[in-house]
Amino acid sequence: MLHWAATFFVIAIVAALLGFTGIAGSAIGIAKILFVIFLMLAVISLIFGRQRSAA
């Protein structure tokens, strides 16, 4: 998930440098969404992973 977020971020930077602002805006929006999903999944797995190892 983090890999895809980084990929879309790089696409956004390249598109912005080449003047494609619409594509850059869309790519950065997708990157933000993927990064937030990655953070939520990481926190959830950290919480539930600790609970199972303690039991």
N, C-alpha and C positions, 0 to 999 in steps of 0.2 A: 504494500500500500504506500509506504514511504517512497519507494522507488518510482512509482507512478506520479506521485506528487512532485518529486524532484524533476522528473521528465517534463511534466507540463510547465513547471516553472522555467526550465531552460527554453522550452518552445516559446513561452511568452516573452522572454528576454530577447531571443533572436528575432521574433516577429516585431517586437517594439523597435529594435535597432534598424530593421528593414522598412519600417513605416507602416506596418499592418496593425494599426491600433485596435481594430475590431477583433482580430484573431488573438492579439495579445491580451485583451481584456477578458475574452472567453477562456483562454488557457489559464490565466491567473485565477479566475473564478473556480475552475475545475480543480486547480492545484490546492486552493484554500479548502475546498470541500473535502478532498481526499486527505489532506493533512489533519483536519478535525476528526474525520472518521478514524484515521490511524491513531490519534491521541486517545480517543474514547476506547478503542479496542485494546490499546496498550494498558490503560488504567484498569479496565475490566479484567483483563487477563492477569494483571499484577495482583489485584484484590482476590480474585477467585483462586489463583495459584497459591497464594499464601494460606488461604483457608483450608485447602485440601491437604497441604503438606503438614499442617499443624494437627490434623485429626488422626 
